């Protein structure tokens, strides 16, 4: 198998090469590129590899620009530090992504997925330019910056910077501010996930969507879960992060 790596961080590229060879020492890394223009030139002059590992943020721009300037006639696995929530579209059309820092288990799973897809529908594994554009728009979109709420007979605007968390209660959704103000909002938590910047807000569980400044503690709990302490939350409120989301939560906290 021939592989191309497009990555502008030398240490990240070296680590990825080591992980690839740990998975399969026979895989040949035929090119290591670190810029959009360099990648465009390589694809125009070279035979397409079997697979490309492509970082999204390169020194001279987003790697999506490569698809606009030349044809990438092979499957792509993106490696990126972008939040997982913003990258769900990469699961469309058999395109995968790996969050940095890339781990051996995640890389192994991506290779196995790639091999399985090559056996079944190899022709559909080439990136769709329309899908790439949709992902660009998703990443670059503007998130909601304020919420209009009612307090008595007044209507006020609450900036997202003042919001500690959103929570559901009795089939209604409320926001609580960093100053302990509580307001009813006319959104579901699912809608709020789409509207809010995922770098600032994380869906802890079915009931809570919290902002980073509101996280006061996170401790291990039974069954590999985490118990989160939120600013102004009462001691009786048991706010748990499920085992499946613990890894994502830690990565979000470590941005």
Buried (B, 14 or more C-beta within 10 A) or exposed (E): BBBBBBBBBEEBBEBBBEBBEEBEEEBEBBBBBBBBBBBBBBBEEEEBBBBBBBBBEBEEEBBBBBBEBBEBEBBBBBBBBBBBBBBEBBEEBBBBBBBBBBEEEBBBEBBEBBEEBBEEEEEEBBBBEEBBEEBBEBBEEEEEEEBEBEEEEEEEEBEBEBBBBBBBEEEEBBBBBBEEBEBEBEBBBEEBBEEBBBBBBBBBBEBBBBBEBBBEEBEEBEEEBBBBBBBBBEEEEEBBBBEEBBBBBEBBEEE
